[in-house]
Amino acid sequence: MRRAHEALNRGDMDALTSICDPEFLLDMSDRVLNPATYEGHEGIRRFYEEVNEVWESFTWEPLEITELERGIVAVIHSRGLGRGSGLELDRRAAMVWRVDANQALSVTFYRDPAVAMKAAGPA
């Protein structure tokens, strides 16, 4: 998971997709602007391209990682600078990762880390 965030932050989509299952699912439906889901390695690349269209710079820094029953929660600190608009984003959010045999199967974004913890916690 840390390698995935590092690859994402440096824009290395080959490194990122190499640790993700070919049928990887990225669920960004909880974000306020442009909620969407992305499938497979092409979906990962499309997501990254969309981020770069809107943001001059954007980073996702894992602050804490908690392994729970139904997923691994990464509480992240996101920072962004809007392309053209100069809008600054500085927020905490969370990602719930599902992994199997050292490959990432899916990631679901949550604006509220507490909601992510509940989603990944005991059934």
C-alpha positions as CSV (number, residue, x, y, z in Angstrom):
1,M,0.0,0.0,0.0
2,R,2.8,2.4,0.8
3,R,4.5,1.5,-2.5
4,A,1.2,2.3,-4.3
5,H,1.0,5.7,-2.8
6,E,4.6,6.4,-3.5
7,A,4.1,5.4,-7.2
8,L,1.0,7.5,-7.4
9,N,2.7,10.6,-6.0
10,R,5.6,10.4,-8.4
11,G,3.3,9.6,-11.3
12,D,4.7,6.2,-12.0
13,M,1.7,4.4,-13.4
14,D,3.7,1.4,-14.5
15,A,4.9,0.8,-10.9
16,L,1.4,1.4,-9.6
17,T,-0.3,-1.0,-12.0
18,S,2.3,-3.7,-11.4
19,I,1.1,-4.1,-7.9
20,C,-2.6,-4.0,-8.8
21,D,-4.8,-6.8,-10.0
22,P,-5.7,-6.5,-13.7
23,E,-9.4,-6.2,-12.6
24,F,-8.6,-3.6,-10.0
25,L,-11.5,-1.4,-8.9
26,L,-11.0,2.2,-7.8
27,D,-14.1,3.5,-6.2
28,M,-14.0,7.3,-5.9
29,S,-17.8,7.7,-5.7
30,D,-17.6,9.4,-2.3
31,R,-15.7,12.4,-3.6
32,V,-17.6,15.7,-3.9
33,L,-16.3,16.7,-7.4
34,N,-16.5,14.1,-10.2
35,P,-17.6,11.0,-8.2
36,A,-16.7,7.9,-10.4
37,T,-15.4,4.4,-10.4
38,Y,-12.5,3.2,-12.4
39,E,-11.8,-0.4,-13.5
40,G,-8.6,-2.2,-14.4
41,H,-5.2,-0.8,-15.2
42,E,-6.6,1.5,-17.8
43,G,-9.0,2.8,-15.2
44,I,-6.1,3.6,-12.9
45,R,-4.3,5.5,-15.8
46,R,-7.6,7.4,-16.6
47,F,-8.0,8.4,-13.0
48,Y,-4.5,9.8,-12.9
49,E,-5.0,11.7,-16.2
50,E,-8.2,13.2,-14.8
51,V,-6.4,14.3,-11.6
52,N,-3.6,15.9,-13.7
53,E,-6.2,17.8,-15.9
54,V,-7.7,19.5,-12.8
55,W,-4.7,19.8,-10.4
56,E,-1.3,21.3,-11.1
57,S,-0.1,19.2,-8.2
58,F,-1.7,16.6,-6.0
59,T,-0.3,14.3,-3.3
60,W,-1.7,11.5,-1.2
61,E,0.3,10.9,2.0
62,P,-0.6,8.0,4.2
63,L,-0.7,9.1,7.9
64,E,-1.8,5.9,9.5
65,I,-2.5,2.4,8.3
66,T,-4.9,0.1,10.1
67,E,-5.5,-3.5,9.1
68,L,-9.1,-4.5,9.9
69,E,-11.3,-7.5,9.2
70,R,-12.6,-6.3,5.8
71,G,-9.8,-4.2,4.5
72,I,-6.8,-2.0,5.3
73,V,-7.6,1.6,6.1
74,A,-5.1,4.3,5.1
75,V,-5.9,7.6,6.6
76,I,-4.4,10.0,4.1
77,H,-3.4,13.7,4.0
78,S,-4.2,15.1,0.5
79,R,-2.8,18.3,-0.8
80,G,-3.6,19.9,-4.2
81,L,-3.2,23.0,-6.1
82,G,-5.8,23.7,-8.8
83,R,-4.6,24.0,-12.4
84,G,-5.5,27.5,-13.5
85,S,-7.8,28.3,-10.5
86,G,-5.1,28.2,-7.9
87,L,-7.6,26.5,-5.5
88,E,-5.7,24.9,-2.6
89,L,-6.9,21.6,-1.1
90,D,-5.6,20.4,2.2
91,R,-7.7,17.6,3.8
92,R,-7.7,14.3,5.6
93,A,-9.6,11.4,4.1
94,A,-9.2,7.7,3.9
95,M,-8.8,4.8,1.5
96,V,-9.9,1.2,2.2
97,W,-7.6,-1.2,0.4
98,R,-8.5,-4.8,-0.3
99,V,-5.5,-7.0,-1.1
100,D,-4.9,-10.6,-1.8
101,A,-1.5,-12.4,-2.3
102,N,0.3,-9.1,-2.3
103,Q,-1.8,-7.6,-5.1
104,A,-4.2,-4.8,-4.6
105,L,-7.7,-5.8,-5.6
106,S,-9.6,-2.6,-4.9
107,V,-9.5,0.8,-3.2
108,T,-12.5,2.7,-2.0
109,F,-12.2,6.4,-1.1
110,Y,-14.0,7.9,1.9
111,R,-14.1,11.6,2.8
112,D,-14.6,10.7,6.4
113,P,-11.9,8.4,8.0
114,A,-14.4,7.2,10.6
115,V,-16.8,6.0,7.9
116,A,-13.9,4.1,6.3
117,M,-13.0,2.4,9.6
118,K,-16.6,1.3,10.0
119,A,-16.7,0.0,6.4
120,A,-13.5,-2.1,6.9
121,G,-14.2,-3.2,10.5
122,P,-16.1,-6.2,11.8
123,A,-19.2,-7.3,9.8
